Amino acid sequence: MSQSDLLHHYSQQFNQELEEIRTNVLAMGGLVEQQLEEALNALVSGDVGHGERVVANDYQVNALDVQIDERCTVILARRQPTASDLRLVLVVIKTTADLERIGDEAKRVARMAIRLGSADHSRGLFLEIEHLGTLVRGMLNKALDTYARMDVVAALEVAKEDQRIDREYENVMRQAITYMMEDPRSIPFVLDIIWSARALERIGDRCRNIAEYVIYFVKGKDVRHTNLEQIEEELIRR
Amino acid sequence: MRAGWSQETWRLVGILALSLVIGLVIGRVRDCLLVGLAVVLALNLYNLHQFLAWLGASEGLKPRDAPGVWGEIYHHVYLLQRRNRKRKRKLAKLLAQFQLSAEAMPDAAVALGEGWDIRWFNEAATRLLGLRPGQDAGSSIRNLLRNPDFHAYLSAGEFDRSVEIGAPGHLGRRLSVRIIPFAGNQRLLLAQDVTDRYRLERIRRDFVANASHELRTPLTVIAGFVENMRHDDTAAARHWARPLALMEQQAARMQRIVEDLLLLSGLESGQAVTDAQDVDVGALIHDIREEAIAAGGPDAPSLIAEVTAEARLRGGSQYLRSAFTNLVMNAVQHTPAGAKVWIRWRLDGDRGVFEVQDTGEGIPAEHIPRLTERFYRVDVARSRRRGGTGLGLAIVKHVLQNHDGQLEIESEVGVGSTFRCVFPSARLVFSANLDEQRKAAG
């Protein structure tokens, strides 16, 4: 049930429709990647203009979400797909929902960047959050790559990466608490940073979801809400 | 050839003669001849069978002897096959060499099929674009390069320019990507690492922006004090009146330059696109005309506004105003009193055209291509005397770039110049009640 199977389909047009929604999801993913990148740039460099652009462009992500869902509905109604085709449509619907949320989180980070950008702050915490942001961006990119290639092994790796992001998130939190204890005046600013870190950590969770959908599509096995060792065992056994 | 055929003929004749003789002896000529022919047929069938078996051999053919014409056939097929094998080897070597040279290219190269499916790519593509050999052939490049700008570039189909995107999976690395169509529906994608160039460009831009910004405050202070001193009515001030006037004049000029530089760097970072609105060009022309008449004083040429297009222009109103003002002020400065300057907003086909035409002294042709360069002046001394910053047309060019427009310049020495801003139809907004709105407002 790999990519080549996607291409060998009895109906050429149906096949094209399926490929098209998959490409649409990935295009939406590209847009979300760009939004996240700009939001992080805005946060780290304090560039308010970048942040405002992210907030203004969020509607594009939402529009794509609605548009892809509509196409899926049409395919479900008209073609009544079964087996892997049905799984693909289901996975597309779920992935767009997750991508839309990632877009929202990016917007949240951008809002924080706009708020923080106007004031002058110590840059220590920004370094920490930049590191977290780099990790999350990499993970989103990899998750979308596995989605493009329908690659189970890579999907497992992405799912594992979530743990690293969780650790990094805890790191930022510890640092933030230290800052607040040292200087209570910094609390409002540190709270904003914490919100941004939280948003980034959530993006990590959603990337893991996308990786799990890939496993579901290829193996037909729902691996949500199970731990990683179990997933690996399941996949090896098959 | 000859030998084979004669051998074959003699054999046929021999067999037939033999069967004829036997037939005459035993008195059954017809039957014996039939048997003879059957023998000839069987011999040929046997040879055919042998030949097919020989052709079907899996490894390379070896030369083989056979009687008569069959020997010739074996010989020729063998030669043909040997020639083919040699050619194939040569082609394989060429192909391997070509692939090696493509691998050695520092730029990523990806051969794409009709539906953007990946056919082949080199080693640099693995490095720069993150493609995986053995896994990604056949899948669409759009799935793996997901940058929205790249997708827009693909669907726009204007492949005579390149697009700059961030490298997937590499933070901070910039790529310049270009599609080159070839052989009908095939395309070649070339991606070049332009991180260094991009970084330099950004450093330059940031430097200009920061320097202008830092200069603004000290300039304001200096200009303020100079103005105060000029209006002071003491003996010292009267003594220094001329230097002070010059200082004020120059400080004002420097302030204008700084403002223009800041405007330019704002344009370069693409701000105008974000705050787009529908601009009423007719009203804008009206304002600019009033402004120009007020600034020009008694020496100003007469300004004629001709607004024939009923379309609004989608864009940043401040930027458009600054671009149009620059064009009008240029025309006013270079046109003698009593002559005419036309300001037009009209439609040319489905495109919108803002046009400033003067009857001034005109610009020599060799200067025209360089007019939009920063600080480029046709006549250095005079332009400075009139208080120009040398940045006006650079601003116009950048504003137009940000609005998908083009600047066209026509000029003839002694006759006059025409500066034309051409906007694509996608930038125009038509509304039926524009005139009523304007009437209601004015």
Interface residues (C-beta under 8 A of the other chain):
Chain A: Q3 S4 L7 E19 R22 T23 L26 A27 G29 G30 L31 E33 Q34 E37 G49 E52 R53 A56 T134 R137 G138 N141 K142 L144 D145 A148 R149 D151
Chain B: G130 R132 Q135 D136 G138 S139 S140 R142 N143 L144 L145 R146 N147 P148 F150 H151 G166 P168 G169 L171 S269 Q271 T274
